[in-house]
Amino acid sequence: MTDAILVLTTLPTADGAAEVAKAVVEEKLAACANILPALRSIYRWEGKVQDENEVLVLLKTRQAQYERLEARILELHPYDVPEILAIPIEGGHRTYLDWVASETA
């Protein structure tokens, strides 16, 4: 078992995604960020169906850092209600998970 989690968030631009990713990694709130471009999101917002291009950011961290990470994403994020999801990591390469833990201590 591990206390590692995967946190997902979407942003409207690659530059905005890189800004958030760099900030949270520099602040040791996440050990690593992966930025996946060319995401198309279709969702309902304020009564209308939206169809937008977005960028997905995957952040690896520990459960103990989640609240601070979420607060920082909210500070940096341009959306009124950003997507921020935390997914527990059930297992993985122990050396990698140890690295995530050490980088977010």
C-alpha positions in Angstrom: 0.0 0.0 0.0 1.1 3.6 -0.7 0.0 7.1 0.2 0.8 8.3 -3.3 -2.0 9.9 -5.3 -2.5 11.0 -8.9 -4.1 14.5 -9.1 -5.6 15.6 -12.4 -6.5 19.1 -13.5 -7.3 20.6 -16.9 -6.2 24.1 -18.1 -7.1 26.1 -21.2 -3.5 26.4 -22.5 -0.2 24.6 -22.6 1.5 27.7 -21.2 -0.9 27.9 -18.3 -0.5 24.1 -17.6 3.3 24.5 -17.6 3.0 27.5 -15.2 0.9 25.5 -12.7 3.1 22.3 -13.1 6.3 24.2 -12.5 5.0 26.0 -9.5 3.7 23.0 -7.7 6.9 20.9 -8.5 9.1 23.8 -7.4 7.1 24.1 -4.1 7.4 20.3 -3.5 3.6 19.9 -3.6 4.1 17.4 -6.4 7.1 15.3 -7.4 6.3 15.2 -11.1 3.9 16.7 -13.6 2.9 15.3 -17.0 1.3 17.7 -19.5 -0.9 16.1 -22.2 -1.9 18.6 -24.9 -4.8 18.4 -27.4 -7.6 17.3 -25.0 -11.1 18.1 -26.1 -13.6 18.5 -23.3 -17.4 18.5 -23.8 -19.3 19.5 -20.7 -22.4 21.4 -19.5 -21.7 24.8 -17.9 -24.2 27.4 -16.9 -27.0 25.5 -18.8 -25.1 25.3 -22.1 -23.1 22.4 -23.6 -19.5 23.6 -24.1 -16.9 22.1 -26.5 -13.4 23.3 -25.6 -9.8 22.5 -26.2 -7.9 21.9 -22.9 -4.6 20.6 -21.6 -4.5 17.8 -19.0 -2.0 17.9 -16.2 -1.2 14.7 -14.2 0.5 15.4 -10.9 2.1 12.7 -8.6 2.1 13.5 -4.9 1.2 12.1 -1.5 -2.2 12.2 0.2 -0.6 14.4 3.0 0.1 17.1 0.4 -3.3 17.1 -1.3 -4.9 20.0 0.6 -2.0 22.3 0.0 -1.7 21.2 -3.6 -5.4 21.8 -4.2 -5.2 25.2 -2.6 -2.2 26.2 -4.8 -3.9 24.9 -8.0 -7.0 27.0 -7.1 -4.7 30.1 -6.6 -3.1 29.7 -10.0 -6.1 28.4 -12.0 -8.1 30.7 -14.3 -11.4 28.8 -14.1 -14.1 29.6 -11.5 -14.6 25.9 -10.9 -11.5 23.9 -12.1 -11.4 20.2 -12.4 -9.2 18.8 -9.6 -9.5 15.1 -9.0 -7.4 12.9 -6.7 -7.0 9.2 -7.5 -5.4 6.9 -5.0 -2.5 4.9 -6.3 -3.0 1.3 -5.2 0.5 0.1 -6.2 3.5 0.7 -8.4 7.2 0.5 -8.8 8.4 0.9 -5.2 11.5 2.9 -6.1 9.4 5.4 -8.0 6.9 5.7 -5.2 9.7 6.2 -2.7 11.0 9.0 -5.0 7.5 10.6 -5.1 7.5 10.5 -1.3 10.9 12.0 -0.9 10.3 14.8 -3.4 7.1 15.8 -1.6 8.3 15.6 1.9 
